């Protein structure tokens, strides 16, 4: 999939609407359209990277900024206490369905591990 066809790139470009909850110069956070918890926010870099491995290989501090944005979202949403989950699915075998790296910030209820 090219960046031109990427749903999350279209959200960054304001071509597709999203409920944006937090933004920095290089990151964007918006509510998941199919929430799996009371708080379910996706955090993405504005630049396109296919998955967490590609973001890590970029090696310019952006992965750090994505995680800091995720924590800022958790603070804003009031889920730092009692806790929240941050999940990056990398590849189709892990459940990644949109191939623009994104972290899921999940909280607002007890989250058991393993899920189920």
PAFI-378085 format. One record per residue (C-alpha): chain; x, y, z; residue number from 0. Coordinates in steps of 0.02 Angstrom, whole numbers, plus 50000, padded with zeros to 5 digits. Layout:
REM residues N
<vonu><cadena>A</cadena><c1>X</c1><c2>Y</c2><c3>Z</c3><num>NUM</num></vonu>
...
//
This chain:
REM residues 116
<vonu><cadena>A</cadena><c1>50000</c1><c2>50000</c2><c3>50000</c3><num>0</num></vonu>
<vonu><cadena>A</cadena><c1>50066</c1><c2>50171</c2><c3>49954</c3><num>1</num></vonu>
<vonu><cadena>A</cadena><c1>50060</c1><c2>50322</c2><c3>50068</c3><num>2</num></vonu>
<vonu><cadena>A</cadena><c1>49929</c1><c2>50396</c2><c3>49950</c3><num>3</num></vonu>
<vonu><cadena>A</cadena><c1>49814</c1><c2>50250</c2><c3>49992</c3><num>4</num></vonu>
<vonu><cadena>A</cadena><c1>49851</c1><c2>50248</c2><c3>50180</c3><num>5</num></vonu>
<vonu><cadena>A</cadena><c1>49701</c1><c2>50285</c2><c3>50290</c3><num>6</num></vonu>
<vonu><cadena>A</cadena><c1>49807</c1><c2>50361</c2><c3>50428</c3><num>7</num></vonu>
<vonu><cadena>A</cadena><c1>49903</c1><c2>50472</c2><c3>50305</c3><num>8</num></vonu>
<vonu><cadena>A</cadena><c1>49733</c1><c2>50533</c2><c3>50245</c3><num>9</num></vonu>
<vonu><cadena>A</cadena><c1>49686</c1><c2>50573</c2><c3>50425</c3><num>10</num></vonu>
<vonu><cadena>A</cadena><c1>49848</c1><c2>50671</c2><c3>50446</c3><num>11</num></vonu>
<vonu><cadena>A</cadena><c1>49807</c1><c2>50766</c2><c3>50284</c3><num>12</num></vonu>
<vonu><cadena>A</cadena><c1>49629</c1><c2>50802</c2><c3>50348</c3><num>13</num></vonu>
<vonu><cadena>A</cadena><c1>49557</c1><c2>50705</c2><c3>50200</c3><num>14</num></vonu>
<vonu><cadena>A</cadena><c1>49470</c1><c2>50582</c2><c3>50317</c3><num>15</num></vonu>
<vonu><cadena>A</cadena><c1>49387</c1><c2>50643</c2><c3>50478</c3><num>16</num></vonu>
<vonu><cadena>A</cadena><c1>49445</c1><c2>50583</c2><c3>50648</c3><num>17</num></vonu>
<vonu><cadena>A</cadena><c1>49413</c1><c2>50631</c2><c3>50829</c3><num>18</num></vonu>
<vonu><cadena>A</cadena><c1>49584</c1><c2>50704</c2><c3>50866</c3><num>19</num></vonu>
<vonu><cadena>A</cadena><c1>49625</c1><c2>50711</c2><c3>51051</c3><num>20</num></vonu>
<vonu><cadena>A</cadena><c1>49809</c1><c2>50763</c2><c3>51050</c3><num>21</num></vonu>
<vonu><cadena>A</cadena><c1>49935</c1><c2>50827</c2><c3>50924</c3><num>22</num></vonu>
<vonu><cadena>A</cadena><c1>50118</c1><c2>50878</c2><c3>50916</c3><num>23</num></vonu>
<vonu><cadena>A</cadena><c1>50221</c1><c2>50935</c2><c3>50768</c3><num>24</num></vonu>
<vonu><cadena>A</cadena><c1>50263</c1><c2>50754</c2><c3>50726</c3><num>25</num></vonu>
<vonu><cadena>A</cadena><c1>50126</c1><c2>50648</c2><c3>50806</c3><num>26</num></vonu>
<vonu><cadena>A</cadena><c1>49937</c1><c2>50634</c2><c3>50805</c3><num>27</num></vonu>
<vonu><cadena>A</cadena><c1>49818</c1><c2>50546</c2><c3>50925</c3><num>28</num></vonu>
<vonu><cadena>A</cadena><c1>49637</c1><c2>50506</c2><c3>50885</c3><num>29</num></vonu>
<vonu><cadena>A</cadena><c1>49498</c1><c2>50394</c2><c3>50949</c3><num>30</num></vonu>
<vonu><cadena>A</cadena><c1>49484</c1><c2>50219</c2><c3>50877</c3><num>31</num></vonu>
<vonu><cadena>A</cadena><c1>49323</c1><c2>50197</c2><c3>50777</c3><num>32</num></vonu>
<vonu><cadena>A</cadena><c1>49303</c1><c2>50021</c2><c3>50850</c3><num>33</num></vonu>
<vonu><cadena>A</cadena><c1>49354</c1><c2>50044</c2><c3>51033</c3><num>34</num></vonu>
<vonu><cadena>A</cadena><c1>49404</c1><c2>49891</c2><c3>51134</c3><num>35</num></vonu>
<vonu><cadena>A</cadena><c1>49404</c1><c2>49986</c2><c3>51300</c3><num>36</num></vonu>
<vonu><cadena>A</cadena><c1>49321</c1><c2>50143</c2><c3>51370</c3><num>37</num></vonu>
<vonu><cadena>A</cadena><c1>49478</c1><c2>50237</c2><c3>51319</c3><num>38</num></vonu>
<vonu><cadena>A</cadena><c1>49549</c1><c2>50178</c2><c3>51153</c3><num>39</num></vonu>
<vonu><cadena>A</cadena><c1>49658</c1><c2>50306</c2><c3>51065</c3><num>40</num></vonu>
<vonu><cadena>A</cadena><c1>49777</c1><c2>50277</c2><c3>50920</c3><num>41</num></vonu>
<vonu><cadena>A</cadena><c1>49943</c1><c2>50370</c2><c3>50918</c3><num>42</num></vonu>
<vonu><cadena>A</cadena><c1>50036</c1><c2>50387</c2><c3>50754</c3><num>43</num></vonu>
<vonu><cadena>A</cadena><c1>50185</c1><c2>50478</c2><c3>50684</c3><num>44</num></vonu>
<vonu><cadena>A</cadena><c1>50127</c1><c2>50601</c2><c3>50551</c3><num>45</num></vonu>
<vonu><cadena>A</cadena><c1>50260</c1><c2>50532</c2><c3>50433</c3><num>46</num></vonu>
<vonu><cadena>A</cadena><c1>50222</c1><c2>50362</c2><c3>50358</c3><num>47</num></vonu>
<vonu><cadena>A</cadena><c1>50312</c1><c2>50209</c2><c3>50428</c3><num>48</num></vonu>
<vonu><cadena>A</cadena><c1>50238</c1><c2>50038</c2><c3>50391</c3><num>49</num></vonu>
<vonu><cadena>A</cadena><c1>50258</c1><c2>49964</c2><c3>50565</c3><num>50</num></vonu>
<vonu><cadena>A</cadena><c1>50351</c1><c2>49977</c2><c3>50730</c3><num>51</num></vonu>
<vonu><cadena>A</cadena><c1>50506</c1><c2>49896</c2><c3>50655</c3><num>52</num></vonu>
<vonu><cadena>A</cadena><c1>50515</c1><c2>50028</c2><c3>50518</c3><num>53</num></vonu>
<vonu><cadena>A</cadena><c1>50489</c1><c2>50166</c2><c3>50646</c3><num>54</num></vonu>
<vonu><cadena>A</cadena><c1>50628</c1><c2>50096</c2><c3>50756</c3><num>55</num></vonu>
<vonu><cadena>A</cadena><c1>50746</c1><c2>50086</c2><c3>50607</c3><num>56</num></vonu>
<vonu><cadena>A</cadena><c1>50715</c1><c2>50270</c2><c3>50567</c3><num>57</num></vonu>
<vonu><cadena>A</cadena><c1>50823</c1><c2>50310</c2><c3>50720</c3><num>58</num></vonu>
<vonu><cadena>A</cadena><c1>50787</c1><c2>50494</c2><c3>50740</c3><num>59</num></vonu>
<vonu><cadena>A</cadena><c1>50692</c1><c2>50501</c2><c3>50904</c3><num>60</num></vonu>
<vonu><cadena>A</cadena><c1>50520</c1><c2>50484</c2><c3>50828</c3><num>61</num></vonu>
<vonu><cadena>A</cadena><c1>50480</c1><c2>50319</c2><c3>50916</c3><num>62</num></vonu>
<vonu><cadena>A</cadena><c1>50518</c1><c2>50407</c2><c3>51080</c3><num>63</num></vonu>
<vonu><cadena>A</cadena><c1>50401</c1><c2>50549</c2><c3>51034</c3><num>64</num></vonu>
<vonu><cadena>A</cadena><c1>50261</c1><c2>50427</c2><c3>50989</c3><num>65</num></vonu>
<vonu><cadena>A</cadena><c1>50276</c1><c2>50346</c2><c3>51161</c3><num>66</num></vonu>
<vonu><cadena>A</cadena><c1>50283</c1><c2>50515</c2><c3>51248</c3><num>67</num></vonu>
<vonu><cadena>A</cadena><c1>50126</c1><c2>50566</c2><c3>51154</c3><num>68</num></vonu>
<vonu><cadena>A</cadena><c1>50041</c1><c2>50404</c2><c3>51209</c3><num>69</num></vonu>
<vonu><cadena>A</cadena><c1>50083</c1><c2>50445</c2><c3>51390</c3><num>70</num></vonu>
<vonu><cadena>A</cadena><c1>50019</c1><c2>50623</c2><c3>51370</c3><num>71</num></vonu>
<vonu><cadena>A</cadena><c1>49856</c1><c2>50551</c2><c3>51303</c3><num>72</num></vonu>
<vonu><cadena>A</cadena><c1>49844</c1><c2>50435</c2><c3>51454</c3><num>73</num></vonu>
<vonu><cadena>A</cadena><c1>49870</c1><c2>50584</c2><c3>51569</c3><num>74</num></vonu>
<vonu><cadena>A</cadena><c1>49740</c1><c2>50687</c2><c3>51476</c3><num>75</num></vonu>
<vonu><cadena>A</cadena><c1>49616</c1><c2>50543</c2><c3>51481</c3><num>76</num></vonu>
<vonu><cadena>A</cadena><c1>49644</c1><c2>50515</c2><c3>51667</c3><num>77</num></vonu>
<vonu><cadena>A</cadena><c1>49702</c1><c2>50334</c2><c3>51650</c3><num>78</num></vonu>
<vonu><cadena>A</cadena><c1>49881</c1><c2>50344</c2><c3>51713</c3><num>79</num></vonu>
<vonu><cadena>A</cadena><c1>49815</c1><c2>50279</c2><c3>51879</c3><num>80</num></vonu>
<vonu><cadena>A</cadena><c1>49762</c1><c2>50138</c2><c3>51892</c3><num>81</num></vonu>
<vonu><cadena>A</cadena><c1>49855</c1><c2>50101</c2><c3>51730</c3><num>82</num></vonu>
<vonu><cadena>A</cadena><c1>49843</c1><c2>50086</c2><c3>51542</c3><num>83</num></vonu>
<vonu><cadena>A</cadena><c1>49903</c1><c2>49974</c2><c3>51403</c3><num>84</num></vonu>
<vonu><cadena>A</cadena><c1>50007</c1><c2>50030</c2><c3>51254</c3><num>85</num></vonu>
<vonu><cadena>A</cadena><c1>50006</c1><c2>49905</c2><c3>51110</c3><num>86</num></vonu>
<vonu><cadena>A</cadena><c1>50095</c1><c2>49907</c2><c3>50941</c3><num>87</num></vonu>
<vonu><cadena>A</cadena><c1>50042</c1><c2>49767</c2><c3>50822</c3><num>88</num></vonu>
<vonu><cadena>A</cadena><c1>50180</c1><c2>49736</c2><c3>50695</c3><num>89</num></vonu>
<vonu><cadena>A</cadena><c1>50132</c1><c2>49635</c2><c3>50542</c3><num>90</num></vonu>
<vonu><cadena>A</cadena><c1>49975</c1><c2>49543</c2><c3>50491</c3><num>91</num></vonu>
<vonu><cadena>A</cadena><c1>50015</c1><c2>49393</c2><c3>50601</c3><num>92</num></vonu>
<vonu><cadena>A</cadena><c1>50006</c1><c2>49508</c2><c3>50753</c3><num>93</num></vonu>
<vonu><cadena>A</cadena><c1>49840</c1><c2>49584</c2><c3>50700</c3><num>94</num></vonu>
<vonu><cadena>A</cadena><c1>49902</c1><c2>49742</c2><c3>50613</c3><num>95</num></vonu>
<vonu><cadena>A</cadena><c1>49768</c1><c2>49792</c2><c3>50488</c3><num>96</num></vonu>
<vonu><cadena>A</cadena><c1>49819</c1><c2>49971</c2><c3>50446</c3><num>97</num></vonu>
<vonu><cadena>A</cadena><c1>49999</c1><c2>49975</c2><c3>50387</c3><num>98</num></vonu>
<vonu><cadena>A</cadena><c1>50048</c1><c2>50143</c2><c3>50461</c3><num>99</num></vonu>
<vonu><cadena>A</cadena><c1>50129</c1><c2>50115</c2><c3>50630</c3><num>100</num></vonu>
<vonu><cadena>A</cadena><c1>50011</c1><c2>50155</c2><c3>50772</c3><num>101</num></vonu>
<vonu><cadena>A</cadena><c1>50006</c1><c2>50127</c2><c3>50958</c3><num>102</num></vonu>
<vonu><cadena>A</cadena><c1>49843</c1><c2>50085</c2><c3>51044</c3><num>103</num></vonu>
<vonu><cadena>A</cadena><c1>49819</c1><c2>50174</c2><c3>51211</c3><num>104</num></vonu>
<vonu><cadena>A</cadena><c1>49692</c1><c2>50069</c2><c3>51307</c3><num>105</num></vonu>
<vonu><cadena>A</cadena><c1>49619</c1><c2>50100</c2><c3>51478</c3><num>106</num></vonu>
<vonu><cadena>A</cadena><c1>49470</c1><c2>50149</c2><c3>51581</c3><num>107</num></vonu>
<vonu><cadena>A</cadena><c1>49432</c1><c2>49973</c2><c3>51644</c3><num>108</num></vonu>
<vonu><cadena>A</cadena><c1>49529</c1><c2>49823</c2><c3>51705</c3><num>109</num></vonu>
<vonu><cadena>A</cadena><c1>49632</c1><c2>49749</c2><c3>51565</c3><num>110</num></vonu>
<vonu><cadena>A</cadena><c1>49678</c1><c2>49567</c2><c3>51597</c3><num>111</num></vonu>
<vonu><cadena>A</cadena><c1>49825</c1><c2>49479</c2><c3>51518</c3><num>112</num></vonu>
<vonu><cadena>A</cadena><c1>49814</c1><c2>49372</c2><c3>51422</c3><num>113</num></vonu>
<vonu><cadena>A</cadena><c1>49657</c1><c2>49446</c2><c3>51345</c3><num>114</num></vonu>
<vonu><cadena>A</cadena><c1>49502</c1><c2>49341</c2><c3>51337</c3><num>115</num></vonu>
//
